[in-house]
């Protein structure tokens, strides 16, 4: 199909149900599980090595990131405060 890069997976952590990006990630707050799922996803796209039949994956956003204060997305000025409880 000519697709050479995928702008996913989204590997943010799901820590607040108010967050609008929940449906685009693996919907877990467990960083270890997210890492395993992300690695498997990328392996499925890229294969064991990049080649002419591979799709290069670009994980996003900030690895292990997620919702900001009050469930606001960080793309907005009001969501600029990083909150990582614990």
N, C-alpha and C positions, 0 to 999 in steps of 0.2 A: 504494500500500500504506500510505500515511500515515507513512512513515519520514522524519523531518526531519533527523536527525543520526546520524552514524556515529562511534563511538568508535575510529576507526582512520584512517589506517594507523599501525602501530607502526614508527617510524623509528629504532630503536636500532641500533647497530652490532654486528655479530657478531664478537667478538674472542676468545671462549673457548667451545669445544665442550661444556663442562660446564654451561653456562648453560641453565636450564630454559625460557627464553623464545625460544630460537632459532627454533622453528617458527612463531612469530608475526610475525617480521620478514622482511626481504628476504634474510636469510642472507648478507650481505656485510660485510666490514670496510672497504670503500671508501666513504668519506663522500660523494664526488662522485657515485658511482653511486646510493647511497641517496637523495641529494637529488633526482636526476633521476627515479628510480622513484617516490619519494613525491610529487613534483609531478605526474607523469602520473596517478597513482592519484587524487589530490585533484581534478584537472581532470576525470577521468572521472566522479567522483561529483557534483561541483558544477556542471560545465558552464563555459561562458565567463563567466557571471555567475550569482550566486545568484538564484533565483526560486522560483515555486510548484512547479516540477517538480524542483528541485535537492535533493540530500542534502548537508547541510553536514558537512564532515569535521573531525575533531579529532585532529591528529597527537599521538602520545604515544610514549614517555614524555618524559624530558628529551631534547630534540632532539639526536641524535647520541650519546646515552648508550649503555649496554650493560651487560655483566656486570661485577660488582665483583670484588674480590680473591678468588681461588680459585674463580671462577665462580659465586659466591653472588649471589642476586638482592637488589637494593637495598631491597626491601620488608621484608627481615628485618634485625633488629638486627646480626647477624653480617656482613651485606653492606653496611654503611654506608660503608666506605672506598672512595672513588672511585679507580680505577686506570686511567690512560690512558698506557700505555707509548709512548715516543717523542714 
